[in-house]
Amino acid sequence: MDTLRKPTNWTAINWPVFRLGERQPIVAGGLVFYRTEYTNPDDNTYSDNYQIVDDKNINKPTLGLRRLVIKDKLFRISSAIYFIGDVIKLAKATTWFIDSHGQVFQHKKSTRAKLATHRLKQVLPASGLGCILEVEGLVERFKSLQVPKPEEQYCGILSYGHSNLLYGYYSEPIKTTWRMV
């Protein structure tokens, strides 16, 4: 079985990424797949089912293009994740992800980051989807695919490493706290 590459930093990830679920996928011979075996004790029948996540043997540069070629037994992948903060929120010790080039990985929460709320100063339109956020007390702007609701006047900002990450929207300020990232 091929080994799964677990990146140690975010520069090894090709965005967007997709959440696969809690079960570890099998990576072998250029394939990433899930296998399920069923045995029916009543009639002594056996079935072996598999669903393909990715096939790197297909000569296409990205996961999406390779998945367009795969016709049968395709594993269902839900919506794309575009931001580190969203991966951090979704990640548990058992959660598996795949990036847009087919790299399977887990994000292990191993350090703490401060989560503080800042008042939303301005919501700017973005070309395409989402918006750009300006928050009080910070010079950088934040991109979000979701526009805050009118009652959400605060942004949760994670101080992670030497940067700040948008963590979420809040209707009132919350006490500064710590999150595992």
Backbone as a ProteinNet text record, in pm:
[ID]
protein_1_A
[PRIMARY]
MDTLRKPTNWTAINWPVFRLGERQPIVAGGLVFYRTEYTNPDDNTYSDNYQIVDDKNINKPTLGLRRLVIKDKLFRISSAIYFIGDVIKLAKATTWFIDSHGQVFQHKKSTRAKLATHRLKQVLPASGLGCILEVEGLVERFKSLQVPKPEEQYCGILSYGHSNLLYGYYSEPIKTTWRMV
[TERTIARY]
84.6	0	88.8	53.5	125.9	105.9	203.6	188.6	111.4	36.8	-37.4	53.6	57	142.9	69.2	129.2	70.3	154.8	111.1	192.5	210.7	327.8	355.9	329.2	311.7	276.9	177.4	113.8	6.4	56.3	185.2	235.6	235.7	224	220.4	80.7	-17.8	-156.7	-191.2	-261.1	-312.5	-462.3	-501	-639.8	-725.8	-853.9	-930.1	-906.2	-950.3	-943.8	-1085.9	-1098.8	-1229.3	-1222.7	-1326.6	-1335.1	-1384.8	-1308.1	-1346.5	-1431.4	-1404.4	-1480.5	-1389.2	-1442.1	-1371	-1291.6	-1323.5	-1249.7	-1128	-1018.9	-897.8	-916.4	-891.7	-902.5	-783.1	-801.2	-692.7	-622.8	-490.1	-411.1	-319.9	-343.4	-263.8	-263.3	-146.2	-134.4	-188.9	-176.6	-226.8	-374.3	-441.8	-583.6	-600.6	-700.7	-746.1	-890.9	-923.3	-1057.8	-1098.2	-1227.5	-1284.1	-1338.2	-1316.5	-1362.7	-1453.7	-1565.6	-1659.4	-1694	-1681.4	-1715	-1843	-1931.9	-2056.1	-2067	-2103.5	-2129.7	-2268.8	-2350.9	-2486	-2486.3	-2499.1	-2492.9	-2614.4	-2726.8	-2846.7	-2827.9	-2775.5	-2759.9	-2613.5	-2523.4	-2379.3	-2324.3	-2379.3	-2328.8	-2230.7	-2144.3	-2039	-2033.9	-2020	-2001.1	-1891.5	-1817.3	-1704	-1729.1	-1757.2	-1787.2	-1673.5	-1649	-1548.9	-1599.1	-1549.9	-1582	-1450.9	-1432.4	-1307.6	-1315.1	-1213.3	-1200.4	-1117.8	-1004.3	-913.1	-837.4	-801.9	-719.2	-608.1	-489.6	-376.3	-316.8	-366.9	-323.8	-386.9	-490.3	-553.3	-466.5	-432.1	-338.1	-407.1	-445.9	-505.2	-438.2	-419.8	-340.6	-409.5	-543.4	-610.1	-710.4	-744.7	-843.9	-976.4	-1020.8	-1148.3	-1152.9	-1046.7	-1042.7	-1036.2	-962.6	-957.2	-1093.5	-1163.9	-1294.7	-1398.4	-1381.3	-1472.8	-1461.3	-1344.8	-1321.6	-1376.4	-1371.5	-1417.1	-1569.1	-1618.3	-1761.8	-1835.5	-1780.9	-1851.1	-1789	-1873.3	-1831.4	-1751.2	-1799.1	-1732	-1775.5	-1679.2	-1705.8	-1756.8	-1863.8	-1924	-1841.2	-1801.1	-1728.1	-1819	-1829.7	-1916	-1843.3	-1885.4	-1835.8	-1687.8	-1630.3	-1488.2	-1461.8	-1342	-1296.2	-1182	-1193.4	-1096.7	-1004.9	-1034.1	-959.6	-906.2	-787.6	-724.8	-814.6	-875.7	-963.2	-1075.7	-1128.6	-1236	-1185.4	-1064.2	-1005.1	-982.9	-933.1	-908.3	-1038.4	-1147.8	-1276	-1329.4	-1311.6	-1366.1	-1280.6	-1152.8	-1059.7	-1079.7	-1084.6	-1078.8	-962.4	-930.1	-817.5	-839.5	-964	-994.9	-1039.7	-1035.8	-1086.1	-980	-1021.7	-932.5	-977.2	-877.5	-901	-822.7	-860.6	-783	-774.4	-656	-642	-669.3	-663.1	-702.9	-605.5	-489.8	-398	-401.4	-486.6	-501.8	-419.1	-364.9	-285.5	-379.5	-376	-459.8	-384.1	-455.7	-388.5	-487.3	-430.7	-504	-442.1	-524.3	-469.4	-477.3	-363.1	-356.4	-346.4	-441.4	-439.1	-334.5	-228.6	-116.4	-73.2	-131.8	-93.4	-217.8	-201.5	-314.2	-300	-414.9	-416.8	-523.8	-496.1	-590.5	-703.3	-825.8	-944.1	-1002.1	-1006.2	-1061.3	-1162.8	-1260.4	-1357.9	-1321.7	-1346.1	-1322.4	-1449.5	-1481.3	-1600.5	-1577.8	-1679.8	-1678.2	-1688	-1588.8	-1586.7	-1659.2	-1629.9	-1686.7	-1689.9	-1797.1	-1810.4	-1805	-1702.7	-1682.8	-1722	-1781.9	-1814.3	-1686.7	-1690.2	-1576.9	-1620.3	-1526.3	-1560.6	-1581.6	-1689.8	-1722.3	-1805.8	-1762.2	-1836.3	-1787.6	-1876.2	-1837.3	-1814.4	-1725.1	-1700.1	-1559.9	-1519.4	-1394.8	-1433.6	-1371.4	-1406.5	-1293.8	-1331.1	-1239.8	-1286.6	-1193.9	-1229.5	-1149.3	-1207.1	-1140.1	-1017.9	-910.2	-790.2	-690.8	-724	-633.1	-615.9	-494.7	-469.8	-507.7	-498.2	-530	-680.6	-717.9	-856.3	-871.8	-995	-1022.7	-1123.9	-1098.3	-1189.4	-1281.2	-1408	-1504.9	-1599.7	-1635.4	-1732.6	-1874.5	-1891.1	-2023	-2030.1	-2132.3	-2154.6	-2218.9	-2169.4	-2229.7	-2373.9	-2455.9	-2594.2	-2592.9	-2698.7	-2700.4	-2673	-2718.3	-2696.1	-2554.2	-2478.4	-2341.5	-2244.4	-2219.7	-2136.9	-1994.3	-1960.7	-1827.8	-1768.9	-1637.3	-1565	-1474.9	-1473.6	-1378.4	-1250	-1139.8	-1010.5	-914.1	-859.4	-757.7	-620.2	-540.3	-400.5	-319.9	-280.4	-216.7	-82.5	24.7	157.7	180	220.3	242	130.4	15	-95.2	-226.5	-327	-461.1	-552.1	-642.1	-735.9	-878	-965.9	-1107.3	-1161.3	-1224.1	-1275.3	-1427.4	-1495.1	-1640.5	-1701.4	-1834.4	-1910.4	-1985.6	-2002.7	-2073.1	-2165.1	-2278	-2370.9	-2332.5	-2247.5	-2197.6	-2054	-1976.3	-1837.3	-1832.1	-1737.7	-1718.2	-1590.4	-1579.8	-1460.1	-1342	-1228.7	-1110.4	-1077.9	-1053.1	-1032	-922.6	-898.1	-796.5	-862	-811.7	-858.8	-738.8	-760.5	-657	-660.3	-541.6	-532.1	-431.3
-117.5	0	123.3	221.5	348.5	418.5	496.8	569.3	697.9	739	863.6	976	1080.6	1194	1285.8	1312.7	1401.5	1527.4	1635.6	1756.1	1817	1871.7	1933.8	2083.3	2139	2280.9	2302.3	2417.1	2445.6	2473.6	2496.9	2523	2397.2	2280.5	2154.8	2122.3	2202.1	2177	2257.2	2192.4	2258.8	2279	2404.2	2438.7	2435.7	2406.4	2375.1	2232.1	2204.2	2069.4	2020.2	1890.1	1828	1733.5	1735.5	1646.1	1510.4	1405.2	1270.5	1201.3	1225.6	1159.9	1109.8	1019.8	971.3	842.7	773	649.3	681.2	613.5	631.5	564.8	639.3	577.4	485.9	394.7	306.8	375.1	380.1	439	328.5	286	176.7	185.6	172.2	168.2	290.9	406.2	528.4	554.7	461.7	477.3	521.8	604.2	637.1	591.5	499	443.3	394.6	366.6	305.1	169.3	72.1	-64.2	-107.1	-167.3	-216.5	-360.4	-448.9	-590	-620.6	-696.4	-737.3	-889.4	-945.3	-1088.9	-1107.1	-1181.2	-1209.4	-1349.6	-1359.4	-1492.1	-1579.3	-1519.5	-1598.4	-1687.6	-1629.1	-1710.1	-1730	-1693.9	-1716.3	-1648.7	-1530.2	-1456.9	-1350.1	-1313.1	-1216.1	-1114.1	-988.6	-887.7	-791.9	-745.6	-656.8	-531.5	-420.2	-296.5	-196.7	-116.5	-11.2	114.4	227.8	356.6	431.4	482.7	548.7	697.5	745.5	888.2	953.5	890.4	946.8	833.7	855.5	760.9	840	838.1	914.4	850.5	733.7	671	739.6	818	896.2	1018.5	1043.6	1149.6	1287.2	1334.9	1468	1532.1	1665	1728.9	1747	1744.9	1772.6	1664.6	1662	1568.4	1583.9	1707.1	1731.3	1678.5	1701.7	1652.9	1501	1439.2	1291.9	1234.3	1298.6	1249.3	1260	1355.7	1366.1	1245.3	1182.6	1066.8	938.8	931.2	810.9	802.8	695	681.8	607.8	496.6	409.3	412.4	386.9	369.2	486.7	606.9	728.4	764.2	785.5	826.6	970.1	995.8	1128.7	1221.2	1333.2	1436.4	1557.4	1613.9	1730.3	1858.2	1968.1	2098	2120.1	2211.3	2243.1	2332.1	2321.1	2403.7	2488.4	2620.4	2712	2780.4	2767.3	2842.5	2752.1	2785.1	2708.5	2705.7	2818.6	2825.8	2724.4	2697.4	2599.6	2457.3	2427.4	2295.2	2276.3	2380.1	2371.9	2343.5	2409.7	2387	2246.1	2194	2062.7	1945.6	1969.5	1860.2	1803.3	1671.4	1595.9	1499	1426.7	1332.8	1225.6	1200.7	1093.7	1144.7	1276	1332.1	1327.6	1281.7	1274.2	1374	1434	1531.7	1490.9	1547.7	1531.1	1668.7	1702.1	1833.2	1821.4	1932.8	1933.8	1862.7	1822.3	1741.6	1594.7	1558.7	1418.2	1374.9	1467.8	1435.5	1413.7	1296.1	1262	1301.1	1365.7	1409.5	1423.5	1434.9	1467.7	1593.2	1672.9	1786.5	1751.7	1738.9	1709.7	1840.5	1863.6	1983.7	1964.5	2044.8	2021.3	2145.7	2259.4	2382.6	2465.7	2562.4	2648.5	2784.4	2844.4	2978.2	3059.6	3187.6	3275.8	3313.5	3303.8	3344.4	3468	3578.5	3703.2	3757.1	3830.7	3892.1	4038.3	4080.8	4218.5	4267.3	4392.9	4451.7	4461.1	4425.5	4433.3	4580.5	4628.3	4768.6	4789.1	4701.2	4719.3	4585.8	4564.6	4447.9	4499.8	4459.3	4504.6	4393.7	4429.9	4325.8	4269.5	4143.1	4077.4	4036.2	4039.5	3991.2	3840.8	3794.1	3652.5	3628.4	3534.6	3490.4	3557.6	3578.4	3620	3768.2	3800.6	3940	3954.3	4079.9	4114.4	4186.5	4149.3	4205.5	4292.4	4407.6	4491.3	4486.2	4462.4	4457	4560.2	4607	4707.6	4648	4725.2	4685.4	4602.6	4565.9	4486	4553.1	4548.1	4612.4	4524.2	4391.3	4305.1	4291.1	4253.4	4224.8	4073.9	4027.6	3884.4	3853.9	3749.4	3702.1	3598.7	3606.1	3509	3474.5	3348.3	3307.1	3335.5	3353.9	3379.6	3523.6	3595.7	3732.9	3725.9	3805.1	3799.3	3848.2	3790.5	3834.9	3971.8	4050.1	4184.5	4186.5	4084.6	4081.6	4038.5	3986.9	3941	4057.9	4130.2	4249.9	4227.1	4101.2	4069.3	3951.4	3954.6	3845.2	3779.1	3647.8	3573.9	3560	3606	3602	3515.9	3414.4	3328.5	3386.3	3403.3	3443.4	3314.9	3277.5	3148.7	3173.1	3136.6	3162.8	3312.4	3360.8	3504.2	3567.4	3502.3	3557.8	3544.3	3609	3602.8	3531.8	3448	3372.7	3404.2	3423.5	3440.9	3307.5	3308.1	3185.1	3176.2	3291.7	3288.4	3423.8	3427.7	3549.2	3532.2	3643.8	3641.7	3762.7	3747.3	3857.5	3946.3	3898.1	3976.9	3932.9	4019.2	3980	3863.9	3775.1	3663.8	3688.7	3622.4	3631.5	3572.9	3638.9	3586.9	3449.6	3355.5	3218.2	3155.6	3029.8	2955.9	2839.6	2809.8	2695.4	2610.7	2481.3	2393.1	2405.9	2422.5	2434.6	2335.6
0	0	0	-83.3	-83.8	49.7	89.4	214.9	190.5	290.1	282.5	325.6	249.2	281.3	376.8	490	589.1	594.8	530	525.6	664	687	814.7	811.1	693	685.1	570.8	573.5	479.3	338.8	319.1	184.4	98.5	161	86.1	32.6	67.9	28.2	-97.1	-189.5	-309.8	-291.7	-285.5	-256.2	-381.7	-372.7	-253.3	-206.7	-83	-28	-3.8	17.1	36.1	155	235.4	352	303.1	334.8	294.5	400.4	524.9	631.5	740.9	821.7	939.9	914.3	807.8	775.6	690.2	718.9	639.1	502.8	394.1	262.7	236.8	144.2	100.4	-15.8	-10.9	-119.4	-170.8	-295.8	-352.2	-504.6	-563.4	-708.7	-779.4	-719.3	-779.5	-753.7	-686.5	-654.4	-509.5	-487.9	-353	-350.2	-257.9	-258.2	-119.3	-107.5	11.8	-27	60.1	34.5	149.5	114.3	214.2	179.4	277.6	259.3	335.5	271.3	334.3	331.5	444.6	451	508.2	435.9	482.1	542.8	675.6	738.9	706.7	664.4	634.5	513	403.8	283.1	245.4	335.1	316.9	191.1	158.9	43.3	89.3	-2.1	26.7	-86.5	-52.5	-156.6	-113.3	-210.6	-187.9	-271.5	-205.8	-276.3	-255.6	-355.5	-341.9	-411.7	-361.1	-420.5	-441.2	-561.7	-598.4	-565.1	-494.2	-465.5	-575.5	-611	-710.5	-778.7	-903.7	-979.4	-1047.2	-985.5	-1039.1	-1164.1	-1203.5	-1327.9	-1449.3	-1426.1	-1533.2	-1556.9	-1680.9	-1716	-1719.4	-1602.6	-1585.3	-1464.2	-1464.5	-1358.6	-1223.7	-1219.8	-1092	-1056.4	-929.6	-878.4	-952.5	-970.5	-1037.7	-1179.7	-1255.4	-1394.2	-1399.3	-1307	-1303.3	-1265.4	-1171.8	-1129.5	-1241.7	-1333	-1446.7	-1539.2	-1542.8	-1628.8	-1565.4	-1432.4	-1361.8	-1373.2	-1426.4	-1451.6	-1339.8	-1296	-1202.8	-1064.3	-966.7	-827.9	-774.3	-803.4	-760.5	-618.2	-530.9	-393.6	-393.9	-323	-319.6	-230.8	-288.7	-215.2	-206.4	-86.5	-69.2	-109.7	-58.5	-101.8	-72.7	-147.6	-136.8	-16.1	37.9	149.4	95.1	111.9	52.9	153.9	283.7	382.8	493.7	542.8	651	773.8	805.5	922.9	917.7	798.5	784.8	804.7	757.5	781.1	931.1	997.2	1141.6	1215.8	1176.8	1243.8	1219.5	1100.1	1065.3	1113.2	1133	1161.9	1301.5	1306.6	1430.9	1413.7	1515.9	1508.9	1402.6	1365.5	1269.7	1133.5	1109.6	984.4	875.2	756.3	640.3	535.1	467.3	362.2	238.1	124.1	1.3	-64.6	-115.2	-179.6	-329.1	-399.8	-541.4	-633.7	-582.3	-663.2	-623.8	-528.7	-491.2	-372.1	-297.6	-178.9	-60.5	-1.1	112.9	240.1	333.8	456.1	571.2	689.1	810	868.4	933.1	1007.7	1155.2	1218	1360.8	1437.2	1524.1	1606.5	1715.7	1708.6	1799.1	1875.9	1845.6	1913.5	1941.3	2028.6	2062.9	1995.7	1965	1906.3	1977.4	1994.1	2061.9	1966.6	2017.7	1942.9	2010.5	1937.2	1989.1	1890.2	1940.4	1850.7	1827	1706.2	1663.7	1595.6	1619.2	1556.3	1404.9	1332.5	1186.7	1147	1072.5	1032.3	898.8	802.4	669	595.2	519.1	432.2	289.3	216.9	78.9	-17.8	-130.5	-228.7	-290	-323.3	-389.1	-528.5	-621.2	-755.1	-744	-799.4	-787.3	-662.5	-581.6	-464.3	-337.3	-242.1	-109.1	-91.9	3.4	38.2	98.1	113.5	180.5	309.3	420.5	550.2	603.9	655.3	731.7	876	969.1	1110.4	1187.4	1295.8	1377.2	1446.2	1447.7	1520.2	1441.2	1317.5	1234.9	1099.4	1045.6	916.5	798.8	815.1	702.3	683.4	563	528	517.8	528.4	525.4	416.9	340.2	235.7	297.6	264.4	311.4	198.4	187.6	86.9	133.3	263.8	320.3	370.5	329.7	375.3	513.5	609.3	743.2	742	830.3	846.2	913.7	898.2	957.6	1107.8	1180.3	1325.6	1363.5	1269.7	1297.4	1278	1384.1	1379.7	1430	1463.4	1514.2	1438.2	1423.3	1358.4	1461.6	1462.8	1544.6	1464.9	1522.1	1453	1534.2	1469.2	1531.2	1503.8	1606.2	1588.2	1580.4	1459.3	1432.9	1366.4	1434.4	1381.1	1375.3	1260.6	1241.5	1160.2	1157.8	1079.4	1155.5	1102.9	1158.8	1060.5	1112	1029.6	1072.6	974.9	1004.6	1053.4	1170.6	1230.6	1224.2	1227.6	1220.9	1252.3	1243.8	1271.4	1402.8	1473.8	1601.3	1611.5	1680.4	1697.7	1815.7	1902.5	2015.1	2043.8	2107.6	2134.5	2233.6	2211.5	2303.8	2383	2494.3	2577.3	2498.3	2504.8	2437.1	2494.4	2405.9	2446.5	2360	2378.3	2302.3	2230.5	2113.1	2034.4	1994.4	1987.1	1933.5	1781.7	1722.9	1577.1	1522.5
[MASK]
+++++++++++++++++++++++++++++++++++++++++++++++++++++++++++++++++++++++++++++++++++++++++++++++++++++++++++++++++++++++++++++++++++++++++++++++++++++++++++++++++++++++++++++++++++++

